Amino acid sequence: MSKEKQVHILIGCADARDLSQVQLDAVRIVTEQYQKKDIEIEYHVVRAAGSFVTPDVVMDIKRTIEQAERNVVDLTPLKYFIHIQTHAHLTEDSNDDYVSHVHDLHVVPNSPLNCGMLHASTVGVEIEQMIVEEKPVLQLAGRKVTIDNDTKIKELLHYHYAYDGYLAGDWIFSIDLLRTHPRHQRTLLEKAIAGDSELKILDLKITCGIMDYSIHSLIRVDDGDPAVPFWDDVQKYIREHSENERTRQDLLIAQSQKQKPLAGLLCMTDPRQSSRLHAAEYYLKLKGIKSSGQYMPNTVFNMSGSSFDIPSTPFGPYVIAGFFYAVKHLGLTDQMVMGYDKEQTNRILMKIKNDPIMNMIVEKFNVNLIPVNHVEVQHP
């Protein structure tokens, strides 16, 4: 029996540059180090454009925790940690210490390395325009309604997405200030936890930080409180290896270039159920592109959720915004759909079909949904 088990949940952006081989290695190596100390690590990644803590993301956290609780087989103490991470291009005069303050950080204006969800409201306007132009006829409260104006879109959001309000600038809105965004999302999460009787008693520890793509390292903007040794050790490994290899490793240089992924990926939050690395390898092989065997940044624009395999529930606002952005602006009409097995993959495909806006995006842009599953890719 382990001394304790830690469940770590990263809330990160869908950006294709938001993962590198160094980061994968860091989590794997530090996890192994902690196992030697009799501390078991379970790691999950929730990815949505902009790292917004929306109700669907809170539900992802809750479902992940519920599953961990159900898997308890002995009396090993369970501890939970949530890490909110956004990304930006910070100026050279910014304080790039691991723990810094927002007033010592400055964002390079209009840099392609900054999060695309600085313009999320504009993406929302484009989605509204698409809906009005497509004029879908949908069943709303038992009657057929042609969605051809803003008021009808409000009806659509109310009935299918349980949201009372407009789409652009309301359901989907831009990041206000990139430097303070992770702290604001932490506050939203803390408020959601405080209002949930099940989550409130778990003593969830939350960190928040900015991944600076120009130095390939995370900067915590929470005063380093709470101290989370596992997460801090992972980030220390990334910093040490990124700094040492930055000038000679092409994969790290690629992470700081403009986002040009090859494909999109919709998958589950648990890496043991669907691996971004395996999906990328599968796509490269499918297209006859030679691979080095290492995960290359800028390969896959990835969104994940714990409820992606629940067909009757809708997607969240920033999954929809991210999917639209990926398809229209990044040209990613190839979208891999990855579950653990064929059945789970089929459930994710059904969810896309059942979601009115996601399905509309697929049909309008002729998106090629590529079913793939973890079992067959891992053991071809």
Secondary structure, DSSP 8 states (H G I E B T S, - for coil): --SEEEEEEEEE---TTS--HHHHHHHHHHHHHHHHTTEEEEEEEEE-GGG---HHHHHHHHHHHHHHHHT--S---EEEEEEEEEEE-B-TTS--SSB--GGG--B-TT-TTS-GGGGHHHHHHHHHHHHHHH--EEEETTEEEE--SHHHHHHHHHHHH---S-TBTTTB---S-TTTHHHHHHHHHHHHHHT-HHHHTT--EEEEEEEETTTTEEEE-STT-S--HHHHHHHHHHHHHHHHHTTT-HHHHHHTS----SEEEEE-S-TTT--HHHHHHHHHHHTT----SS--TTSEEEEE-TTTT-TTS---HHHHHHHHHHHHTS---EEEEEESSHHHHHHHHHHHHHSHHHHHHHHHTT-EEEEEEHHHHH--
